[in-house]
């Protein structure tokens, strides 16, 4: 399991990746996903930045695909991806 610090990856209440996150994601891609050929890769978004749990769920549902999309655009097989938002749960 790899956990990324949401404050470093996203601006508060935003789901677009911050500028400068490419190097972190590239290192993750090379170390964790370079040799994945058949196992599922789970992307889960979590956030506690917003007070309302529905808003937190919606935000987390946008953040997880942002990371998955980056990985897909950089050569990781997206057919292995399972993506979900968790909001304030878990």
Secondary structure as the mmCIF struct_conf table of DSSP 4:
data_model
#
loop_
_struct_conf.conf_type_id
_struct_conf.id
_struct_conf.beg_label_comp_id
_struct_conf.beg_label_asym_id
_struct_conf.beg_label_seq_id
_struct_conf.end_label_comp_id
_struct_conf.end_label_asym_id
_struct_conf.end_label_seq_id
HELX_RH_AL_P HELX_RH_AL_P1 UNK A 6 UNK A 9
STRN STRN1 UNK A 10 UNK A 10
TURN_TY1_P TURN_TY1_P1 UNK A 12 UNK A 13
BEND BEND1 UNK A 16 UNK A 16
STRN STRN2 UNK A 17 UNK A 17
HELX_LH_PP_P HELX_LH_PP_P1 UNK A 18 UNK A 18
TURN_TY1_P TURN_TY1_P2 UNK A 19 UNK A 20
HELX_RH_AL_P HELX_RH_AL_P2 UNK A 22 UNK A 28
HELX_RH_PI_P HELX_RH_PI_P1 UNK A 29 UNK A 33
TURN_TY1_P TURN_TY1_P3 UNK A 34 UNK A 35
BEND BEND2 UNK A 37 UNK A 39
STRN STRN3 UNK A 41 UNK A 46
BEND BEND3 UNK A 49 UNK A 52
HELX_RH_AL_P HELX_RH_AL_P3 UNK A 53 UNK A 73
TURN_TY1_P TURN_TY1_P4 UNK A 74 UNK A 75
HELX_RH_3T_P HELX_RH_3T_P1 UNK A 78 UNK A 80
STRN STRN4 UNK A 81 UNK A 87
TURN_TY1_P TURN_TY1_P5 UNK A 88 UNK A 88
#
